[in-house]
Each structure stands twice: as structure tokens, then as C-alpha cells.
């Protein structure tokens, strides 16, 4: 049995703490070998996290009390991830699996069934975000019409999953991780609480800095590779005119490109943002078809733990905002 933390009533994020409490108590009762696993890791709580931002959140909150394993490596996409044998072993011994949720990690259920770790608790951090703050997924209607057709690369839910790129929404995710760690390791409750509070202050400072920087941009319209930047744009008053790939991994048709080019020319868009997790070929084709003044720049929604410029969430967003500034000045 794998315990799932996923609150259905999103309008009350405060209920996340209760959901975490009940689910984790069930997990502890079901998986009595958790103490042995913690002893094997030097007393640290073993935590697996799907993407770099969530891994950083877990490290910021857990500090020296946690051992964090990143599942989706830098340069890879969470939409198409497949675990290594080493990661499967880690998951078989872990206490927490930190996910974004909102169907970003469509592979999670299958992997957890294969792992068979009865003491592992899955924490879907986006479940702590009020439903009113969520943005409908791009192409939701189109995707529903095409459901069941061959060739689809991945499937999103009804909401855009890229919530972490809005620092204010990321606060809810940090709080969900804090609560999960406290219930898993109550002996160090105060430490987790203090670490989370300090990191939330950093996120609030980051939010204020981004607002100031974006407020000075000359241009405010852009085209994204896919919908990653919808929450960021909505928070800071930018306009995402369109996306190159409605579904990551599914290249646009000639008609899609023509329609996007029309939008770019009509709206005076100056930049198409690609992402390091995917080939820039489609973005470059759209920019070229749109005219010589449209350029391609790279925005990274995930970061790279091995790159000192993007190895933490705060560094990542500062780096991306600078890229935006250069492209939109």
C-alpha cells in the first residue's frame, strides 16, 4: 500500500495539514520498517523528489535531517521520465515521495506499484494550492477530444501543473513539504518549521524582486515553448501570446505554426522562448517563419543542481528573469 496525500477540496488549503497527518499516520502503521531505513541513512529521512525545484524545497526545509534523491535529472522532462534501477532502490527505502501533482508526473502511480514500499508516503504538493489560483491546462478541450488516439506523448489534467514558477504558489508547496516532514519526523518539528519559515521569507523577497524587475520590461508579450510560464506571466503582468507545442513532445502541425505566426505578427511579439529539456527546432522554425526580428531565447523551468547559476530555486528564477529582461528589453 502506498499512502497518498491529495486533498480533494482545494478551496481550503489549511486542510492540507490534516490530510498530511492522517495519511502519514496510516503510512507509519503500515510500514513498520521505517526506523530501520532511517538508521541505514544515518538517521536521516529519505526523501525522493520528482523535479529540481521540489528537491530544493525539500532540502531547504529538511536541512541536515533529510537525504534527498532527485528523480528527474537536469535536462530531462518530467513528462517523459523513466526511473533508473538505483532510483527504484532508493524509492523502496524512502519515507516520502514529493511530487508536484496536477498530473505532471503521470508515471508516479505505475512506479509506486512496482516499488511496493508500504511505508512510502506520496505528497502531491500542488494539492495545497487553492483551486481558484489554478489555471486551466492549455489545450484541455483539444486533448479531451483526442483522448485515446495513438501518438500522444503525455497527458495533463484539467489544470496547468507548472505552479512552482509562481513564487507565491510555491509557498503552499513548501508548507506541504514542511507538514509532511513534521509528521514523518515529529522529533524535529521545530527545526522543520523554522527552516520553512526562513525559506518562505526568501520566496517573498524573490517575489518582490521579480515584480520590480518585470515592471521595468519594455515589452511584455512572448511566445513560450509550452505552457510552463502561464502562472509566472499571470502573476507579473506579462502576456503569453501562444505556445509552440501545446503538448510537450508533440510537434506543431503546419496549420499550428501558421496560426502562431499570425498571432506573433499581429501582437508584435519579439521573442519565442525554448526550453533546455526539449529540442529548440520547433521554436526556431516558428521564429524564422515570423520574420527576422523575432529571436529565440532559452528559459529553464526546472534548473540544474550541477549548474551554480540554477542549482537552487531562487537562483533559477533570478537567472530566468535576467534572460527575460535581455529578450524583452
MOMO-V82669 format. One record per residue. N is the residue number from 1. OMEGA is omega in radians with two decimals (NA if undefined). D_FIRST is the distance of its C-alpha to the first C-alpha in Angstrom with 1 decimal. Layout:
n->N omega->OMEGA d_first->D_FIRST
n->N omega->OMEGA d_first->D_FIRST
//
This chain:
n->1 omega->3.04 d_first->0.0
n->2 omega->3.13 d_first->3.8
n->3 omega->-3.08 d_first->6.4
n->4 omega->3.03 d_first->9.4
n->5 omega->-3.08 d_first->13.0
n->6 omega->-3.07 d_first->15.3
n->7 omega->-3.12 d_first->18.1
n->8 omega->-3.13 d_first->19.8
n->9 omega->-3.02 d_first->23.1
n->10 omega->-3.03 d_first->24.5
n->11 omega->-3.14 d_first->27.9
n->12 omega->-3.08 d_first->26.9
n->13 omega->3.14 d_first->25.5
n->14 omega->3.11 d_first->26.0
n->15 omega->3.14 d_first->23.0
n->16 omega->-3.12 d_first->20.8
n->17 omega->3.11 d_first->21.1
n->18 omega->3.12 d_first->20.0
n->19 omega->3.10 d_first->16.9
n->20 omega->-3.07 d_first->16.1
n->21 omega->-3.09 d_first->16.9
n->22 omega->-3.08 d_first->14.8
n->23 omega->-3.11 d_first->11.6
n->24 omega->3.06 d_first->12.3
n->25 omega->3.07 d_first->13.2
n->26 omega->-3.12 d_first->9.9
n->27 omega->-3.13 d_first->8.3
n->28 omega->3.13 d_first->11.3
n->29 omega->-3.09 d_first->11.1
n->30 omega->-3.04 d_first->7.7
n->31 omega->-3.05 d_first->8.9
n->32 omega->-3.10 d_first->12.5
n->33 omega->-3.09 d_first->13.7
n->34 omega->-3.13 d_first->14.1
n->35 omega->3.12 d_first->17.7
n->36 omega->3.13 d_first->18.4
n->37 omega->3.13 d_first->17.1
n->38 omega->3.13 d_first->19.3
n->39 omega->3.13 d_first->22.2
n->40 omega->-3.12 d_first->22.0
n->41 omega->3.10 d_first->22.6
n->42 omega->3.14 d_first->25.5
n->43 omega->3.14 d_first->23.7
n->44 omega->3.06 d_first->22.7
n->45 omega->3.12 d_first->19.4
n->46 omega->-3.08 d_first->18.0
n->47 omega->3.00 d_first->17.6
n->48 omega->3.13 d_first->17.3
n->49 omega->-3.01 d_first->19.2
n->50 omega->-3.01 d_first->19.8
n->51 omega->-3.08 d_first->23.6
n->52 omega->3.13 d_first->26.5
n->53 omega->3.14 d_first->27.1
n->54 omega->3.05 d_first->23.6
n->55 omega->3.11 d_first->23.8
n->56 omega->3.10 d_first->27.2
n->57 omega->-3.12 d_first->26.0
n->58 omega->3.12 d_first->23.4
n->59 omega->-3.13 d_first->26.2
n->60 omega->-3.12 d_first->28.7
n->61 omega->-3.05 d_first->26.5
n->62 omega->-3.13 d_first->25.0
n->63 omega->-3.11 d_first->28.3
n->64 omega->-3.10 d_first->28.5
n->65 omega->-3.05 d_first->25.4
n->66 omega->2.95 d_first->23.0
n->67 omega->-3.01 d_first->22.7
n->68 omega->3.08 d_first->22.0
n->69 omega->3.06 d_first->21.3
n->70 omega->-3.11 d_first->22.6
n->71 omega->-3.11 d_first->20.9
n->72 omega->-3.04 d_first->23.5
n->73 omega->3.10 d_first->26.8
n->74 omega->3.13 d_first->30.1
n->75 omega->3.11 d_first->31.9
n->76 omega->-3.14 d_first->28.8
n->77 omega->3.07 d_first->27.4
n->78 omega->3.14 d_first->23.9
n->79 omega->-3.00 d_first->24.5
n->80 omega->-3.04 d_first->24.8
n->81 omega->2.96 d_first->22.8
n->82 omega->-3.04 d_first->21.4
n->83 omega->3.01 d_first->19.8
n->84 omega->3.10 d_first->21.7
n->85 omega->3.10 d_first->20.7
n->86 omega->3.11 d_first->21.2
n->87 omega->3.09 d_first->18.9
n->88 omega->3.10 d_first->16.1
n->89 omega->3.13 d_first->16.9
n->90 omega->-3.14 d_first->16.9
n->91 omega->3.14 d_first->13.5
n->92 omega->-3.11 d_first->12.2
n->93 omega->-3.01 d_first->13.9
n->94 omega->3.06 d_first->13.8
n->95 omega->-3.10 d_first->12.9
n->96 omega->2.95 d_first->13.5
n->97 omega->-3.10 d_first->13.7
n->98 omega->3.13 d_first->16.7
n->99 omega->2.99 d_first->17.4
n->100 omega->-3.03 d_first->20.4
n->101 omega->-3.06 d_first->18.9
n->102 omega->3.08 d_first->21.3
n->103 omega->3.02 d_first->20.2
n->104 omega->-3.10 d_first->21.8
n->105 omega->-3.08 d_first->18.9
n->106 omega->-3.10 d_first->18.4
n->107 omega->-2.93 d_first->16.9
n->108 omega->-3.07 d_first->13.9
n->109 omega->-3.13 d_first->11.4
n->110 omega->-3.13 d_first->12.7
n->111 omega->-3.13 d_first->12.7
n->112 omega->3.08 d_first->9.1
n->113 omega->3.14 d_first->8.3
n->114 omega->-3.12 d_first->11.0
n->115 omega->3.11 d_first->10.2
n->116 omega->-3.14 d_first->7.1
n->117 omega->-3.07 d_first->7.1
n->118 omega->-3.14 d_first->4.7
n->119 omega->-3.11 d_first->7.8
n->120 omega->3.11 d_first->8.4
n->121 omega->3.09 d_first->9.4
n->122 omega->-3.12 d_first->10.9
n->123 omega->3.10 d_first->14.4
n->124 omega->-2.93 d_first->16.5
n->125 omega->-3.13 d_first->19.8
n->126 omega->3.09 d_first->22.0
n->127 omega->3.12 d_first->20.5
n->128 omega->-3.09 d_first->22.7
n->129 omega->3.12 d_first->25.8
n->130 omega->-3.08 d_first->27.9
n->131 omega->-3.14 d_first->27.9
n->132 omega->3.12 d_first->31.7
n->133 omega->-3.09 d_first->31.6
n->134 omega->-3.11 d_first->29.8
n->135 omega->3.10 d_first->31.9
n->136 omega->-3.14 d_first->31.4
n->137 omega->3.07 d_first->30.4
n->138 omega->3.07 d_first->33.4
n->139 omega->-3.09 d_first->34.0
n->140 omega->-3.12 d_first->31.5
n->141 omega->-3.14 d_first->33.9
n->142 omega->-3.10 d_first->34.9
n->143 omega->-3.14 d_first->31.4
n->144 omega->3.11 d_first->30.6
n->145 omega->-3.08 d_first->33.8
n->146 omega->-3.04 d_first->32.9
n->147 omega->3.14 d_first->29.3
n->148 omega->3.12 d_first->28.9
n->149 omega->3.11 d_first->31.7
n->150 omega->2.99 d_first->31.5
n->151 omega->3.10 d_first->31.9
n->152 omega->-3.06 d_first->29.8
n->153 omega->3.11 d_first->28.4
n->154 omega->-3.06 d_first->25.6
n->155 omega->3.00 d_first->24.8
n->156 omega->3.02 d_first->25.0
n->157 omega->-3.09 d_first->24.0
n->158 omega->3.12 d_first->26.8
n->159 omega->3.05 d_first->27.3
n->160 omega->-3.05 d_first->28.5
n->161 omega->-2.94 d_first->25.7
n->162 omega->-3.00 d_first->28.2
n->163 omega->-3.04 d_first->28.2
n->164 omega->-3.12 d_first->28.4
n->165 omega->2.91 d_first->32.0
n->166 omega->-3.07 d_first->33.2
n->167 omega->3.14 d_first->33.3
n->168 omega->3.08 d_first->33.3
n->169 omega->3.10 d_first->30.0
n->170 omega->3.10 d_first->28.6
n->171 omega->3.12 d_first->29.3
n->172 omega->3.14 d_first->26.5
n->173 omega->3.09 d_first->24.1
n->174 omega->3.13 d_first->25.4
n->175 omega->3.11 d_first->24.9
n->176 omega->3.10 d_first->21.3
n->177 omega->3.09 d_first->20.8
n->178 omega->-3.09 d_first->23.0
n->179 omega->3.13 d_first->21.1
n->180 omega->3.12 d_first->17.7
n->181 omega->3.13 d_first->19.6
n->182 omega->-3.14 d_first->21.3
n->183 omega->3.12 d_first->18.3
n->184 omega->-3.04 d_first->16.7
n->185 omega->-3.03 d_first->20.2
n->186 omega->3.14 d_first->22.4
n->187 omega->-3.10 d_first->25.1
n->188 omega->-3.10 d_first->26.2
n->189 omega->-3.05 d_first->25.9
n->190 omega->3.13 d_first->29.6
n->191 omega->3.12 d_first->29.5
n->192 omega->-3.13 d_first->26.7
n->193 omega->-3.13 d_first->28.6
n->194 omega->3.12 d_first->31.9
n->195 omega->-3.14 d_first->30.6
n->196 omega->-3.14 d_first->29.1
n->197 omega->3.12 d_first->32.4
n->198 omega->-3.13 d_first->34.5
n->199 omega->3.09 d_first->32.6
n->200 omega->3.05 d_first->32.8
n->201 omega->3.08 d_first->36.5
n->202 omega->3.14 d_first->36.7
n->203 omega->3.09 d_first->35.0
n->204 omega->3.07 d_first->37.6
n->205 omega->3.09 d_first->40.3
n->206 omega->3.12 d_first->39.0
n->207 omega->3.13 d_first->39.1
n->208 omega->3.13 d_first->42.6
n->209 omega->3.13 d_first->43.7
n->210 omega->3.13 d_first->42.4
n->211 omega->3.13 d_first->44.1
n->212 omega->-3.11 d_first->47.3
n->213 omega->-3.09 d_first->47.1
n->214 omega->3.12 d_first->46.2
n->215 omega->-3.12 d_first->48.8
n->216 omega->-3.14 d_first->51.4
n->217 omega->3.08 d_first->50.4
n->218 omega->3.13 d_first->53.3
n->219 omega->-3.05 d_first->51.2
n->220 omega->-3.10 d_first->48.1
n->221 omega->3.12 d_first->47.1
n->222 omega->2.98 d_first->45.0
n->223 omega->-3.14 d_first->43.0
n->224 omega->3.09 d_first->39.5
n->225 omega->2.91 d_first->37.9
n->226 omega->-2.87 d_first->35.1
n->227 omega->-3.07 d_first->33.9
n->228 omega->-2.94 d_first->32.6
n->229 omega->-3.13 d_first->35.4
n->230 omega->-3.13 d_first->35.5
n->231 omega->3.12 d_first->34.2
n->232 omega->-3.12 d_first->36.5
n->233 omega->-3.13 d_first->39.4
n->234 omega->-3.10 d_first->38.8
n->235 omega->-2.96 d_first->38.6
n->236 omega->2.99 d_first->41.8
n->237 omega->3.02 d_first->44.0
n->238 omega->-3.13 d_first->43.9
n->239 omega->3.05 d_first->43.9
n->240 omega->-3.02 d_first->41.7
n->241 omega->-3.13 d_first->44.0
n->242 omega->3.12 d_first->41.8
n->243 omega->3.14 d_first->39.3
n->244 omega->3.13 d_first->40.0
n->245 omega->3.13 d_first->36.8
n->246 omega->3.05 d_first->35.1
n->247 omega->-3.12 d_first->32.0
n->248 omega->-3.11 d_first->31.7
n->249 omega->3.11 d_first->32.5
n->250 omega->-3.05 d_first->34.5
n->251 omega->-3.11 d_first->38.1
n->252 omega->3.06 d_first->40.4
n->253 omega->3.09 d_first->42.9
n->254 omega->3.12 d_first->46.7
n->255 omega->3.09 d_first->46.7
n->256 omega->3.14 d_first->43.9
n->257 omega->-3.13 d_first->45.9
n->258 omega->3.13 d_first->49.1
n->259 omega->3.12 d_first->47.7
n->260 omega->3.09 d_first->46.2
n->261 omega->3.09 d_first->49.6
n->262 omega->3.13 d_first->51.3
n->263 omega->-3.14 d_first->49.1
n->264 omega->-3.11 d_first->49.7
n->265 omega->-3.13 d_first->53.5
n->266 omega->-3.06 d_first->53.7
n->267 omega->3.13 d_first->51.8
n->268 omega->3.14 d_first->53.4
n->269 omega->-3.08 d_first->50.2
n->270 omega->-3.05 d_first->51.0
n->271 omega->2.97 d_first->47.7
n->272 omega->-3.12 d_first->44.7
n->273 omega->3.01 d_first->41.8
n->274 omega->3.14 d_first->39.8
n->275 omega->-3.08 d_first->36.6
n->276 omega->-3.14 d_first->36.2
n->277 omega->-3.08 d_first->32.9
n->278 omega->3.08 d_first->34.9
n->279 omega->3.12 d_first->38.4
n->280 omega->-3.01 d_first->41.1
n->281 omega->-3.10 d_first->43.0
n->282 omega->3.11 d_first->42.3
n->283 omega->3.12 d_first->43.1
n->284 omega->3.12 d_first->46.3
n->285 omega->3.11 d_first->47.4
n->286 omega->3.14 d_first->47.0
n->287 omega->-3.13 d_first->49.0
n->288 omega->-3.14 d_first->51.7
n->289 omega->-3.09 d_first->52.1
n->290 omega->-3.14 d_first->52.4
n->291 omega->-3.00 d_first->55.4
n->292 omega->-3.08 d_first->56.4
n->293 omega->-3.13 d_first->55.6
n->294 omega->-3.09 d_first->51.9
n->295 omega->3.08 d_first->50.0
n->296 omega->3.06 d_first->46.5
n->297 omega->-3.07 d_first->44.7
n->298 omega->2.94 d_first->41.3
n->299 omega->-3.11 d_first->38.7
n->300 omega->3.14 d_first->35.5
n->301 omega->-3.00 d_first->32.5
n->302 omega->-3.11 d_first->30.2
n->303 omega->-3.08 d_first->32.4
n->304 omega->-3.13 d_first->32.6
n->305 omega->3.14 d_first->31.6
n->306 omega->-3.12 d_first->34.4
n->307 omega->-3.08 d_first->37.1
n->308 omega->3.11 d_first->38.8
n->309 omega->-3.08 d_first->39.7
n->310 omega->-3.04 d_first->36.1
n->311 omega->2.97 d_first->33.9
n->312 omega->-3.12 d_first->32.8
n->313 omega->-3.13 d_first->32.1
n->314 omega->3.10 d_first->35.5
n->315 omega->-3.12 d_first->37.4
n->316 omega->-3.10 d_first->35.8
n->317 omega->3.05 d_first->37.0
n->318 omega->3.12 d_first->40.3
n->319 omega->-3.13 d_first->40.8
n->320 omega->3.11 d_first->39.9
n->321 omega->3.08 d_first->42.2
n->322 omega->3.07 d_first->45.0
n->323 omega->3.10 d_first->44.4
n->324 omega->-3.12 d_first->44.7
n->325 omega->3.13 d_first->47.8
n->326 omega->-3.09 d_first->49.5
n->327 omega->-3.03 d_first->48.6
n->328 omega->3.13 d_first->49.6
n->329 omega->NA d_first->52.6
//
